[in-house]
């Protein structure tokens, strides 16, 4: 079963399987999402979740995304797996196919 992820700022959507994190699914779908380290440590992939839910390993999350930021709706797109359809606010654009 896949979940639909939508990017509020651009209207783009892509599918994400429960085993994927949102960043990996977006990159695989051809979107340029913000990231730097690909491990969630730099927090470049931090975005505000508008609707939906992302599940995390609490050990990682508590250090890199404090409770106050989680309470304000922020999530790290690299860390965690989507559990529901997710809509988030963030910067993105479709990668050029080179054609």
Buried (B, 14 or more C-beta within 10 A) or exposed (E): EEBBBBBBEBEBEBEBEEEBBBBBBBBEBEBEBBBEEBEBBBBBBBBBBEEBBBBBEEEBBEEBBEEEBBEEEBBBBBBBBBEEBBBBBBEBEEEEEEE
